[in-house]
């Protein structure tokens, strides 16, 4: 159920973040802007991996139920959100 961002979208976001920071009077780059942009890319990718792990854990919990639950059903959606939020809470992240 996770929505992965393409490499192009991650690069686009990293450039937009860098542009935003460059416009701020309160930000001074102490490193090469491209190195900073690459750090932003890595941070986004690490965050996406975390959410992919949470997604997998939630789905594994649903699959471990005694009765089969059809993916996409209302019951599946409710359980997915419940288990996903439980996993999210373990990491101290705020859920939607």
DOLO-177307 format. One record per residue: x, y, z of N, C-alpha, C, O in turn; residue in three letters. Coordinates in steps of 0.001 Angstrom, whole numbers. Last residue first. Example, Ala and Ser with C-alpha at 12.3 -4.5 7.8 and 13.67 -1.06 7.14 Angstrom:
# residues 2
+---------+---------+---------+---------+---------+---------+---------+---------+---------+---------+---------+---------+--------+
!     n_x !     n_y !     n_z !    ca_x !    ca_y !    ca_z !     c_x !     c_y !     c_z !     o_x !     o_y !     o_z ! residu !
+---------+---------+---------+---------+---------+---------+---------+---------+---------+---------+---------+---------+--------+
!   12850 !   -2250 !    7080 !   13670 !   -1060 !    7140 !   12900 !      30 !    7870 !   13409 !    1138 !    8039 !    SER !
!   13190 !   -5690 !    7800 !   12300 !   -4500 !    7800 !   13200 !   -3300 !    7800 !   14236 !   -3319 !    8465 !    ALA !
+---------+---------+---------+---------+---------+---------+---------+---------+---------+---------+---------+---------+--------+
END
This chain:
# residues 96
+---------+---------+---------+---------+---------+---------+---------+---------+---------+---------+---------+---------+--------+
!     n_x !     n_y !     n_z !    ca_x !    ca_y !    ca_z !     c_x !     c_y !     c_z !     o_x !     o_y !     o_z ! residu !
+---------+---------+---------+---------+---------+---------+---------+---------+---------+---------+---------+---------+--------+
!   -1260 !   10001 !   10194 !   -2157 !   10943 !    9517 !   -3501 !   10951 !   10185 !   -4396 !   11681 !    9761 !    UNK !
!     933 !    9760 !   13070 !     173 !    9217 !   11951 !    -754 !   10284 !   11383 !    -998 !   11321 !   12001 !    UNK !
!    4237 !   10473 !   14045 !    2826 !   10857 !   14079 !    2130 !   10261 !   12867 !    2679 !   10260 !   11765 !    UNK !
!    6546 !    8174 !   15478 !    6112 !    9024 !   14374 !    4643 !    9350 !   14547 !    3895 !    8572 !   15138 !    UNK !
!    7649 !    6379 !   17199 !    7434 !    7733 !   17686 !    7033 !    8697 !   16592 !    7163 !    9910 !   16755 !    UNK !
!    7770 !    3793 !   16473 !    8889 !    4653 !   16033 !    8716 !    6091 !   16475 !    9550 !    6939 !   16160 !    UNK !
!    5387 !    2865 !   17415 !    6627 !    2282 !   17956 !    7845 !    3128 !   17603 !    8825 !    3168 !   18347 !    UNK !
!    3576 !    4147 !   15777 !    3721 !    4612 !   17156 !    5001 !    4067 !   17800 !    5619 !    4735 !   18630 !    UNK !
!    3773 !    2544 !   13512 !    4212 !    3932 !   13456 !    4466 !    4475 !   14861 !    5450 !    5176 !   15098 !    UNK !
!    2514 !     258 !   14403 !    3935 !     199 !   14044 !    4536 !    1605 !   14012 !    5671 !    1816 !   14438 !    UNK !
!     -70 !    1327 !   14726 !     634 !     712 !   15856 !    2139 !     670 !   15596 !    2938 !    1007 !   16471 !    UNK !
!    -628 !    2098 !   12117 !    -505 !    3123 !   13159 !     181 !    2591 !   14403 !     928 !    3314 !   15062 !    UNK !
!    -760 !    -450 !   10947 !     223 !     526 !   10467 !     454 !    1589 !   11533 !    1596 !    1944 !   11824 !    UNK !
!   -2929 !   -1560 !   12291 !   -1596 !   -2141 !   12463 !    -499 !   -1181 !   12020 !     562 !   -1107 !   12642 !    UNK !
!   -5002 !     228 !   11407 !   -4746 !     -23 !   12826 !   -3312 !    -526 !   13032 !   -2571 !      18 !   13850 !    UNK !
!   -4846 !       1 !    8618 !   -4630 !    1306 !    9245 !   -4296 !    1140 !   10731 !   -3416 !    1825 !   11253 !    UNK !
!   -5441 !   -2760 !    8362 !   -4183 !   -2205 !    7858 !   -3878 !    -889 !    8570 !   -2770 !    -694 !    9069 !    UNK !
!   -8006 !   -2952 !    9440 !   -6888 !   -3620 !   10108 !   -5552 !   -3038 !    9665 !   -4646 !   -2847 !   10476 !    UNK !
!   -9386 !   -1418 !    7510 !   -9426 !   -1039 !    8930 !   -8247 !   -1654 !    9676 !   -7569 !    -975 !   10446 !    UNK !
!   -8847 !   -2868 !    5161 !   -8452 !   -1460 !    5271 !   -8394 !   -1014 !    6728 !   -7465 !    -316 !    7134 !    UNK !
!  -10058 !   -5319 !    5771 !   -8620 !   -5259 !    5502 !   -8113 !   -3830 !    5699 !   -7077 !   -3612 !    6327 !    UNK !
!  -12736 !   -4532 !    5962 !  -12058 !   -5113 !    7122 !  -10541 !   -5020 !    6969 !   -9831 !   -4685 !    7917 !    UNK !
!  -13189 !   -3722 !    3310 !  -13300 !   -2744 !    4408 !  -12567 !   -3251 !    5645 !  -11859 !   -2490 !    6303 !    UNK !
!  -10695 !   -5100 !    1083 !  -12014 !   -5096 !    1729 !  -12016 !   -4063 !    2851 !  -10962 !   -3594 !    3280 !    UNK !
!   -8100 !   -5107 !     291 !   -8968 !   -4102 !    -306 !  -10360 !   -4057 !     305 !  -11116 !   -3111 !      85 !    UNK !
!   -7688 !   -8570 !     632 !   -7053 !   -7257 !     493 !   -7985 !   -6313 !    -242 !   -8581 !   -6666 !   -1259 !    UNK !
!   -9636 !  -10516 !    2734 !   -9403 !  -10106 !    1355 !   -8824 !   -8698 !    1305 !   -9392 !   -7757 !    1860 !    UNK !
!   -8349 !  -12578 !    5093 !   -9008 !  -11284 !    4909 !   -8624 !  -10777 !    3527 !   -7446 !  -10632 !    3201 !    UNK !
!   -8771 !  -15777 !    6578 !   -8245 !  -14952 !    5475 !   -9058 !  -13668 !    5320 !  -10286 !  -13676 !    5404 !    UNK !
!   -8423 !  -16150 !   10071 !   -9290 !  -16211 !    8890 !   -8693 !  -15320 !    7802 !   -8175 !  -14240 !    8086 !    UNK !
!   -6154 !  -15634 !   11639 !   -6654 !  -17005 !   11469 !   -7555 !  -17123 !   10251 !   -7459 !  -18085 !    9489 !    UNK !
!   -3602 !  -13435 !   10394 !   -4918 !  -13651 !   11001 !   -5388 !  -15084 !   10722 !   -5052 !  -15666 !    9691 !    UNK !
!   -1341 !  -12875 !    8992 !   -1214 !  -13853 !   10075 !   -2544 !  -14114 !   10793 !   -2596 !  -14935 !   11708 !    UNK !
!   -1951 !  -10843 !    7262 !   -1805 !  -12191 !    6702 !   -1755 !  -13260 !    7784 !   -2086 !  -14418 !    7531 !    UNK !
!   -1794 !   -8705 !    9053 !   -3087 !   -9061 !    8459 !   -3033 !  -10491 !    7921 !   -3975 !  -11261 !    8110 !    UNK !
!     930 !   -8700 !    9570 !     -14 !   -8936 !   10668 !   -1381 !   -9345 !   10129 !   -2041 !  -10223 !   10684 !    UNK !
!    1913 !   -8051 !    7037 !    2236 !   -9358 !    7621 !    1287 !   -9693 !    8767 !     883 !  -10846 !    8919 !    UNK !
!    1000 !   -5411 !    6821 !     465 !   -6429 !    5919 !     739 !   -7839 !    6452 !    -110 !   -8721 !    6332 !    UNK !
!    2581 !   -4206 !    8790 !    1117 !   -4161 !    8887 !     495 !   -5251 !    8025 !    -434 !   -5934 !    8455 !    UNK !
!    5138 !   -4705 !    7737 !    4750 !   -5252 !    9044 !    3238 !   -5276 !    9211 !    2679 !   -6251 !    9713 !    UNK !
!    5025 !   -3231 !    5351 !    5219 !   -4682 !    5317 !    4789 !   -5322 !    6630 !    4143 !   -6370 !    6629 !    UNK !
!    4744 !    -618 !    6380 !    3742 !   -1174 !    5478 !    3824 !   -2696 !    5478 !    2803 !   -3374 !    5593 !    UNK !
!    7157 !    -348 !    7723 !    5904 !    -280 !    8467 !    4764 !    -903 !    7666 !    3928 !   -1624 !    8210 !    UNK !
!    8891 !    -466 !    5524 !    8972 !   -1483 !    6570 !    7681 !   -1517 !    7388 !    7173 !   -2591 !    7708 !    UNK !
!    8122 !    1863 !    4196 !    7961 !     571 !    3526 !    8001 !    -568 !    4539 !    7236 !   -1526 !    4429 !    UNK !
!    8938 !    3736 !    6056 !    7512 !    3578 !    5815 !    7212 !    2294 !    5042 !    6148 !    1701 !    5223 !    UNK !
!   11740 !    3365 !    5828 !   11059 !    3167 !    7106 !    9576 !    2913 !    6875 !    9015 !    1972 !    7438 !    UNK !
!   12163 !    4108 !    3178 !   12443 !    2732 !    3604 !   11735 !    2423 !    4910 !   11190 !    1332 !    5079 !    UNK !
!   11547 !    6841 !    3323 !   10706 !    5962 !    2508 !   10927 !    4500 !    2891 !    9970 !    3727 !    2924 !    UNK !
!   13691 !    7684 !    4904 !   12331 !    7815 !    5415 !   11386 !    6906 !    4630 !   10514 !    6268 !    5219 !    UNK !
!   15794 !    7227 !    3141 !   15750 !    6512 !    4423 !   14342 !    6554 !    5013 !   13866 !    5560 !    5561 !    UNK !
!   15123 !    9045 !    1097 !   15154 !    7611 !     812 !   15104 !    6786 !    2097 !   14438 !    5752 !    2137 !    UNK !
!   15408 !   11483 !    2458 !   14106 !   11108 !    1902 !   14054 !    9599 !    1663 !   13059 !    8950 !    1987 !    UNK !
!   18166 !   11350 !    3021 !   17193 !   11443 !    4114 !   15796 !   11027 !    3632 !   15089 !   10300 !    4330 !    UNK !
!   19274 !   11341 !     451 !   19471 !   10187 !    1336 !   18454 !   10187 !    2469 !   17935 !    9133 !    2836 !    UNK !
!   18462 !   13913 !    -393 !   18025 !   12718 !   -1127 !   18136 !   11489 !    -227 !   17205 !   10688 !    -150 !    UNK !
!   19905 !   15465 !    1419 !   18441 !   15517 !    1442 !   17873 !   14280 !     742 !   16917 !   13672 !    1225 !    UNK !
!   22454 !   14885 !     527 !   22080 !   14515 !    1894 !   20558 !   14510 !    2051 !   19999 !   13652 !    2734 !    UNK !
!   22341 !   16065 !   -1970 !   22476 !   14608 !   -1888 !   22145 !   14097 !    -488 !   21614 !   12997 !    -337 !    UNK !
!   22236 !   18741 !   -1172 !   21109 !   18158 !   -1901 !   21155 !   16635 !   -1825 !   20123 !   15990 !   -1637 !    UNK !
!   24776 !   18963 !     -85 !   23614 !   19149 !     785 !   22385 !   18518 !     135 !   21595 !   17848 !     799 !    UNK !
!   26246 !   18641 !   -2386 !   26426 !   17679 !   -1287 !   25252 !   17760 !    -316 !   24795 !   16743 !     207 !    UNK !
!   25438 !   20907 !   -3791 !   25082 !   19581 !   -4319 !   25256 !   18498 !   -3252 !   24488 !   17537 !   -3221 !    UNK !
!   26512 !   23008 !   -2210 !   25062 !   22821 !   -2321 !   24659 !   21445 !   -2861 !   23651 !   20883 !   -2434 !    UNK !
!   29172 !   22276 !     -29 !   28773 !   22401 !   -1428 !   27269 !   22137 !   -1542 !   26791 !   21131 !   -1017 !    UNK !
!   28629 !   23809 !    3180 !   29124 !   22740 !    2328 !   28645 !   23016 !     909 !   27809 !   23891 !     685 !    UNK !
!   27329 !   25688 !    4495 !   28713 !   25492 !    4905 !   29375 !   24381 !    4101 !   30542 !   24055 !    4318 !    UNK !
!   24969 !   28055 !    3705 !   25516 !   26757 !    3331 !   26987 !   26691 !    3708 !   27787 !   27530 !    3294 !    UNK !
!   22809 !   29522 !    5930 !   24095 !   29694 !    5253 !   24640 !   28307 !    4961 !   24759 !   27478 !    5863 !    UNK !
!   19699 !   30938 !    6558 !   20441 !   29728 !    6209 !   21720 !   30105 !    5473 !   21710 !   30895 !    4528 !    UNK !
!   18150 !   33155 !    6878 !   18625 !   32495 !    8100 !   19474 !   31261 !    7827 !   19924 !   30603 !    8765 !    UNK !
!   17143 !   33955 !    4527 !   18216 !   34781 !    5078 !   18847 !   34117 !    6304 !   19950 !   34479 !    6713 !    UNK !
!   16356 !   31617 !    2015 !   16203 !   32051 !    3399 !   17413 !   32850 !    3864 !   18558 !   32468 !    3622 !    UNK !
!   16960 !   30615 !    -432 !   16244 !   31890 !    -395 !   16136 !   32463 !    1016 !   15857 !   33649 !    1191 !    UNK !
!   18039 !   28142 !     149 !   18925 !   29167 !    -411 !   18278 !   30555 !    -357 !   18981 !   31560 !    -248 !    UNK !
!   15783 !   26691 !     902 !   16790 !   27037 !    1910 !   17692 !   28166 !    1429 !   18067 !   29044 !    2207 !    UNK !
!   14541 !   26444 !   -1612 !   13851 !   27097 !    -503 !   14855 !   27559 !     552 !   14780 !   28688 !    1035 !    UNK !
!   16465 !   24959 !   -2996 !   16090 !   26299 !   -3464 !   15423 !   27091 !   -2342 !   15712 !   28272 !   -2151 !    UNK !
!   16384 !   22587 !   -1487 !   17619 !   23373 !   -1541 !   17325 !   24809 !   -1998 !   17876 !   25761 !   -1446 !    UNK !
!   13778 !   21775 !   -2091 !   14162 !   22036 !    -699 !   15406 !   22916 !    -664 !   15471 !   23877 !     102 !    UNK !
!   14015 !   21385 !   -4848 !   13077 !   22387 !   -4341 !   13412 !   22753 !   -2886 !   13332 !   23921 !   -2507 !    UNK !
!   15855 !   19276 !   -4907 !   16201 !   20559 !   -5527 !   15302 !   21676 !   -4995 !   15772 !   22781 !   -4725 !    UNK !
!   14372 !   17277 !   -3662 !   15630 !   17718 !   -3053 !   16066 !   19072 !   -3624 !   16589 !   19915 !   -2894 !    UNK !
!   12240 !   16959 !   -5476 !   11998 !   17457 !   -4120 !   13268 !   17988 !   -3477 !   13248 !   19030 !   -2822 !    UNK !
!   13689 !   15924 !   -7675 !   12928 !   17170 !   -7800 !   12695 !   17788 !   -6424 !   12919 !   18982 !   -6222 !    UNK !
!   14638 !   13527 !   -6579 !   15585 !   14561 !   -7018 !   14908 !   15918 !   -7139 !   15476 !   16940 !   -6754 !    UNK !
!   12181 !   12261 !   -6178 !   13068 !   12508 !   -5038 !   14075 !   13602 !   -5393 !   14329 !   14500 !   -4590 !    UNK !
!   11283 !   12097 !   -8805 !   10536 !   12895 !   -7833 !   11380 !   13223 !   -6610 !   11304 !   14327 !   -6071 !    UNK !
!   13196 !   10389 !   -9912 !   13024 !   11731 !  -10460 !   12296 !   12641 !   -9459 !   12654 !   13807 !   -9293 !    UNK !
!   12758 !    8057 !   -8507 !   14044 !    8731 !   -8350 !   13942 !   10183 !   -8829 !   14526 !   11088 !   -8232 !    UNK !
!    9397 !    8080 !   -7217 !   10399 !    7742 !   -8223 !   11684 !    8514 !   -7931 !   11679 !    9500 !   -7195 !    UNK !
!    8181 !    6993 !   -4119 !    8492 !    8122 !   -4994 !    9545 !    7664 !   -5986 !   10476 !    6942 !   -5628 !    UNK !
!    5673 !    4641 !   -3305 !    7069 !    4976 !   -3497 !    7188 !    6196 !   -4404 !    6396 !    6391 !   -5326 !    UNK !
!    3326 !    4188 !   -1162 !    3474 !    4917 !   -2419 !    4914 !    5369 !   -2540 !    5317 !    6367 !   -1942 !    UNK !
!    2126 !    1109 !     194 !    2987 !    2290 !     232 !    3113 !    2914 !   -1151 !    3016 !    2232 !   -2171 !    UNK !
!     807 !   -1197 !       0 !       0 !       0 !       0 !     850 !    1260 !       0 !     330 !    2362 !    -178 !    UNK !
+---------+---------+---------+---------+---------+---------+---------+---------+---------+---------+---------+---------+--------+
END
